[in-house]
Amino acid sequence: MTAPILLTGGTGTLGRVVVPLLRQAGHDVRVLSRRDHEDGDVEYVTGDLATGTGVERAVAGVETIVHCAGGAKGDGDKARTLMAAAPAGVRHVVYISVVGADRVPVVSRADRAMFGYYAEKAAGERAVAESGIPWTTVRATQFHELTLTTARLLSRMPIVPVMSGFRFQPVDAGEVAARLAELALGAPAGLVPDFGGPRVYSMKELVRGYLAATGRRRLIVPARAPGRAARAMRDGANLTPDRPVGRRTWEDFLAQHVAGAGADADAVSH
């Protein structure tokens, strides 16, 4: 019997798209989740990488681990917990990181408050690379879903602050999932080329696109973030313009996910 592929974060934005891709390729999939799930096609193991509960049961008998679980805190610790529990039979660990993890310096408390995600992903990368298990890491730019969440939060305010000089290269989670599944089914390859969205946008352009799609009127004003991490962002450390691998644009995403997409812009800005 073929060993199942373990997927952490299998119910998140990325992981839930990776699961059916691995299944379609003919592989059994086991998902480590903090909550109970019922699915006849997928084995779910309840556990928590933050506490270590259930992790040994999740990794038992697997040969490939796809590590998608992550967040703004504790990625390094979670990756170390997972790697420490991995049995000797694990032949490949695939990790999803973020473009800029190696280039956005998070050195102050203010940096960590705004850009801690980059430091956490860098810590996760180190934990995987230093585990002694053959590995593959791919860095992707920000998912459209995260960009949408940010735009929604900002648009709740009558005056919308946007970080001056910040640019983003949003990418489709489904396209990244396809790449991640491909890597999981291949041989360990170390750090592979970045995966970026098809276009680079200023933060103002992204917010204006959302406001246009929802028919809202907001005043957009520039703001400037201090610190070394913010400077790196203004310098494009979070971008990979030479790797515009994704095809689905921000406009395409809005047209499908936002009611009223395609409406005339009704935002004003300085």
C-alpha positions as CSV (number, residue, x, y, z in Angstrom):
1,M,0.0,0.0,0.0
2,T,1.3,3.5,-0.9
3,A,2.2,5.7,2.0
4,P,-0.2,8.7,2.3
5,I,1.1,12.3,1.8
6,L,0.7,14.4,4.9
7,L,-0.6,17.9,4.4
8,T,-0.5,20.5,7.1
9,G,-2.8,23.5,6.7
10,G,-5.0,21.3,4.5
11,T,-8.2,23.3,5.3
12,G,-6.6,26.8,4.6
13,T,-6.7,28.9,1.5
14,L,-3.9,27.0,-0.2
15,G,-4.1,23.6,1.4
16,R,-7.7,22.9,0.5
17,V,-6.8,23.3,-3.1
18,V,-3.7,21.1,-2.9
19,V,-5.7,18.2,-1.4
20,P,-7.8,17.4,-4.5
21,L,-4.8,17.8,-6.8
22,L,-2.9,15.2,-4.9
23,R,-6.0,12.9,-4.9
24,Q,-6.4,13.4,-8.6
25,A,-2.8,12.3,-9.0
26,G,-3.7,9.0,-7.4
27,H,-2.3,9.6,-3.9
28,D,-3.9,9.1,-0.5
29,V,-3.9,12.3,1.5
30,R,-3.7,12.7,5.3
31,V,-4.5,16.2,6.7
32,L,-3.4,17.5,10.1
33,S,-6.1,19.8,11.3
34,R,-6.9,21.4,14.6
35,R,-10.6,20.5,14.2
36,D,-12.4,17.3,13.5
37,H,-13.5,16.6,9.9
38,E,-15.4,14.0,8.1
39,D,-14.4,13.1,4.6
40,G,-14.5,9.6,3.1
41,D,-11.7,10.4,0.6
42,V,-9.3,12.1,3.0
43,E,-7.9,11.0,6.3
44,Y,-8.0,13.7,8.9
45,V,-5.8,13.7,12.1
46,T,-6.7,16.1,14.8
47,G,-3.7,17.9,16.2
48,D,-1.9,21.2,16.7
49,L,1.6,22.1,15.7
50,A,1.7,24.9,18.3
51,T,1.4,22.4,21.1
52,G,2.6,19.2,19.4
53,T,-0.6,17.4,20.2
54,G,-1.4,14.7,17.6
55,V,1.7,15.5,15.5
56,E,3.4,12.1,16.0
57,R,0.2,10.3,14.9
58,A,-0.1,12.5,11.9
59,V,3.4,11.8,10.6
60,A,3.4,8.1,11.3
61,G,4.0,6.1,8.1
62,V,4.3,9.0,5.7
63,E,7.1,9.6,3.2
64,T,6.2,13.0,2.0
65,I,5.1,16.1,4.0
66,V,3.6,19.2,2.4
67,H,3.8,21.9,5.1
68,C,1.2,24.6,4.3
69,A,0.2,25.5,7.9
70,G,1.3,29.0,8.9
71,G,0.4,32.4,10.1
72,A,1.7,35.6,11.6
73,K,3.2,33.9,14.7
74,G,5.2,30.8,15.4
75,D,6.0,29.4,12.0
76,G,9.5,28.6,12.9
77,D,8.5,26.7,16.1
78,K,5.7,24.9,14.2
79,A,8.1,23.8,11.5
80,R,10.6,22.6,14.1
81,T,7.9,20.6,15.9
82,L,6.9,19.0,12.6
83,M,10.5,18.2,11.6
84,A,11.3,16.8,15.0
85,A,8.3,14.4,14.9
86,A,9.0,13.2,11.3
87,P,10.0,9.6,11.3
88,A,13.1,8.3,9.6
89,G,11.1,7.1,6.6
90,V,10.2,10.7,5.5
91,R,12.0,11.3,2.2
92,H,10.7,14.7,1.2
93,V,9.3,17.9,2.9
94,V,7.8,20.6,0.8
95,Y,7.4,24.0,2.3
96,I,5.5,27.1,1.1
97,S,7.2,30.4,2.0
98,V,6.8,34.0,0.9
99,V,8.8,36.1,-1.6
100,G,10.9,38.5,0.5
101,A,11.4,36.1,3.5
102,D,15.1,36.5,2.9
103,R,15.1,40.2,2.1
104,V,12.6,41.9,4.5
105,P,14.6,42.6,7.7
106,V,12.5,42.4,10.8
107,V,14.7,43.9,13.5
108,S,12.5,46.1,15.6
109,R,9.2,45.8,17.5
110,A,7.6,48.1,15.0
111,D,8.9,45.9,12.1
112,R,7.5,42.8,13.7
113,A,4.1,44.3,14.3
114,M,3.7,45.1,10.6
115,F,6.0,42.6,8.8
116,G,6.5,39.7,11.3
117,Y,5.1,37.3,8.7
118,Y,8.3,37.5,6.7
119,A,10.4,36.7,9.7
120,E,8.2,33.8,10.6
121,K,8.4,32.4,7.1
122,A,12.2,32.8,7.2
123,A,12.3,30.9,10.5
124,G,10.2,28.1,8.9
125,E,12.5,27.9,6.0
126,R,15.5,27.5,8.3
127,A,13.8,24.8,10.3
128,V,13.0,22.8,7.2
129,A,16.5,23.2,5.7
130,E,18.3,22.3,8.9
131,S,16.1,19.2,9.6
132,G,18.3,16.8,7.8
133,I,15.3,15.7,5.7
134,P,15.5,16.2,1.9
135,W,13.4,19.3,1.2
136,T,11.9,21.7,-1.4
137,T,10.9,25.3,-0.6
138,V,9.0,27.6,-3.0
139,R,8.4,31.2,-2.2
140,A,5.2,32.8,-3.6
141,T,3.9,36.3,-3.6
142,Q,0.7,37.4,-1.7
143,F,-2.5,35.5,-2.5
144,H,-5.4,37.4,-3.9
145,E,-7.4,36.4,-0.9
146,L,-5.1,38.1,1.5
147,T,-5.1,41.2,-0.7
148,L,-8.9,41.2,-0.7
149,T,-9.1,40.9,3.1
150,T,-6.7,43.9,3.5
151,A,-8.7,46.0,1.0
152,R,-12.0,45.1,2.8
153,L,-10.6,46.1,6.2
154,L,-9.2,49.4,4.8
155,S,-12.4,50.3,3.0
156,R,-14.4,50.2,6.2
157,M,-12.8,53.6,7.1
158,P,-14.0,56.8,5.5
159,I,-10.4,57.8,4.8
160,V,-8.2,54.9,3.5
161,P,-4.5,55.0,4.3
162,V,-2.3,53.3,1.8
163,M,1.5,52.8,2.3
164,S,3.3,55.1,0.0
165,G,5.7,53.2,-2.3
166,F,4.5,49.8,-1.4
167,R,3.8,47.4,-4.3
168,F,2.4,44.0,-4.5
169,Q,2.3,41.1,-7.0
170,P,-0.9,39.1,-6.0
171,V,-1.1,35.6,-7.2
172,D,-3.8,33.0,-7.5
173,A,-3.8,30.4,-4.7
174,G,-5.0,27.7,-7.2
175,E,-2.0,28.3,-9.4
176,V,0.4,28.1,-6.5
177,A,-1.4,24.9,-5.3
178,A,-0.8,23.3,-8.7
179,R,2.9,24.1,-8.4
180,L,3.1,22.8,-4.8
181,A,1.5,19.5,-5.8
182,E,3.9,19.2,-8.7
183,L,6.8,19.7,-6.4
184,A,5.4,17.2,-3.8
185,L,5.3,14.5,-6.5
186,G,8.8,15.2,-7.6
187,A,12.3,14.8,-6.1
188,P,13.6,17.2,-3.4
189,A,15.0,20.3,-5.1
190,G,16.0,22.7,-2.4
191,L,15.0,26.3,-3.0
192,V,13.2,26.5,-6.3
193,P,12.4,29.7,-8.3
194,D,9.9,32.1,-6.9
195,F,6.2,32.1,-8.0
196,G,4.8,35.5,-8.6
197,G,1.5,36.9,-9.9
198,P,1.2,38.3,-13.5
199,R,1.3,42.0,-12.5
200,V,2.9,44.4,-10.0
201,Y,0.4,46.9,-8.5
202,S,0.9,49.8,-6.2
203,M,-1.1,49.5,-3.0
204,K,-3.3,52.4,-4.2
205,E,-4.1,50.6,-7.4
206,L,-5.2,47.5,-5.5
207,V,-7.4,49.5,-3.2
208,R,-8.9,51.5,-6.0
209,G,-9.7,48.3,-7.9
210,Y,-11.6,47.0,-4.9
211,L,-13.5,50.2,-4.4
212,A,-14.4,50.3,-8.1
213,A,-15.6,46.7,-7.9
214,T,-17.8,47.4,-4.9
215,G,-19.0,50.8,-6.1
216,R,-17.8,52.6,-2.9
217,R,-16.5,56.1,-2.5
218,R,-13.5,56.6,-0.2
219,L,-10.8,59.1,0.2
220,I,-7.4,57.5,-0.3
221,V,-4.4,59.1,1.3
222,P,-0.8,58.2,1.3
223,A,0.9,57.1,4.5
224,R,4.6,56.3,5.2
225,A,5.8,53.5,7.4
226,P,9.1,53.9,9.2
227,G,11.8,51.3,9.7
228,R,14.1,49.0,7.7
229,A,11.4,46.5,6.8
230,A,9.2,49.2,5.3
231,R,12.2,50.5,3.3
232,A,12.8,47.0,1.9
233,M,9.1,46.9,0.9
234,R,9.4,50.2,-0.9
235,D,12.5,48.8,-2.6
236,G,10.4,45.8,-3.9
237,A,11.9,43.1,-1.6
238,N,8.5,41.4,-1.7
239,L,8.3,41.2,-5.5
240,T,9.6,38.9,-8.1
241,P,9.1,40.8,-11.4
242,D,11.3,38.3,-13.3
243,R,9.0,35.5,-12.2
244,P,5.4,36.5,-13.2
245,V,4.4,32.8,-13.4
246,G,0.8,33.3,-12.4
247,R,-1.9,34.2,-15.0
248,R,-4.9,35.3,-13.0
249,T,-4.9,39.0,-12.4
250,W,-6.3,41.0,-9.5
251,E,-9.1,42.2,-11.8
252,D,-9.9,38.6,-12.8
253,F,-10.1,37.7,-9.1
254,L,-12.4,40.6,-8.3
255,A,-14.7,39.9,-11.2
256,Q,-15.4,36.4,-9.7
257,H,-15.3,37.1,-5.9
258,V,-16.7,40.6,-5.4
259,A,-20.3,41.6,-6.1
260,G,-20.6,44.5,-8.5
261,A,-17.1,44.0,-9.9
262,G,-16.7,45.9,-13.1
263,A,-18.6,49.0,-11.8
264,D,-17.1,52.4,-12.5
265,A,-14.5,53.6,-10.1
266,D,-16.0,55.9,-7.4
267,A,-12.9,56.5,-5.3
268,V,-11.0,59.8,-4.9
269,S,-7.4,60.1,-3.8
270,H,-4.7,62.6,-3.2
